[in-house]
Every structure is written in structure tokens, then in C-alpha cells.
Amino acid sequence: MTELAVEPHRLACTADGVFIWPGMPLVEKRGRSFSRVSERDIANRAGVLFGPDVLRGPLIPTLERAARFLERRQLGEAQETITKLNLPPLTAFGEQLTRIAPRFFDPDKHPRWPAGSPDSTGGEFRPAEGDEAPDPASESAQTAAGTLNECIESCYHLLDRWQPPGQFHKNEWDFQRCLAECQGKFG
């Protein structure tokens, strides 16, 4: 994830790529080129906020177009492309997730190394500007943020699975239960 502040209902486009809340890449820089992440990652990252229909719309072609602009160093055109994208409203689950997650993680206080950093450190926590010695309170917040991210990653598969007809929101409920159980183990 990047330390970029991204609003839950929008995408952010920078010279480093295109990001979705809470700063996860959808298009990332790889050497001198840019490429979108896999459809599975897009489904996990965007689908959890906007529902599965987000993949049936213009999202993927728009990400591809933005990646081509970024490769040509046309940041303004890439940003305009992303700004024109009309995302569906957040799902009820997406609304709930955006309300609870900030309690666990503040990207301004706990920045991460950007994607493509040396030694494969991209996405890992880095010292905040001006930090000399770790603050125990900061370490516990960082641990909580890491735990939440680990729990989300371990439970995401529930959002991806086939859902039987007539069992609306079963995957979302199972994901929420998995998150709660996972956080209970660490809390």
C-alpha cells in the first residue's frame, strides 16, 4: 500500500500509479513501465468496496488507458482518465469497512515504502519523517495495522468464492466473521 490519502469512493492517480482506498495499487510502476494488477486483485480491492459489478463496467479498460498515459509521462491525461471514471456507490459492506478500518490504521502516522522499492520492501512499513527512535504507542498502532492487513488478506478468499443463489451477502458476512475471529486472535 502507498501512503497516499485516497478517498473511499474514488481512485487516486499519481506518477507512481493508480490507487484505491486505503492506498492499494490498481496500476503500479514496474521499472519503466506501468501495468494494472491482476483481475483477481482488482476484484479483491475494488469489488469489496463497490461490489462485483464494478468489473463489468469500464474500470479495467480505464486502468489500462491510465497505465499507457503514465508510461508516456502524461500524468495530467492519466489523472483526467481516472477522474472521468464513474464508479458505482460503495456497497453497504464497503461503507462499513471504510468506517471501521481507520480506527486501526492511519497512513500518515505509519507510512509504507512505495511499490518498486529496493530489496522488495514495497508496501512494508517505513520510518515516518523525522522519526529517530520507535515510539511504543506507534509500534502498537503499527502492529494493529499490520494485524488488520494480515487478517484482511487471510479472509479475502471468502469474497472471491462462488455464492449459492438466494444467499445474498453470505460471502460478505463470512468475511466479516473471519475478520472478527482473526482480530480476536491478535487482540
Buried (B, 14 or more C-beta within 10 A) or exposed (E): BBBBEBEBBBBBBBEBBBBBBBBBBBBBBEEEEBBBBEEEBBBBBBBBBBBBEBBEBEBBEBBBBBBBBBBEEBBEBBBEBBEEBEBBEBBEBBBEBBEEBEEBBBBEBBBBBBBBEEEEBBBEBBEEEEEEEEEEEBEEBBEBBBBBBEBBEEBBEBBBEEBEEEEEEEBBEBBBEBBEEBBEEEE
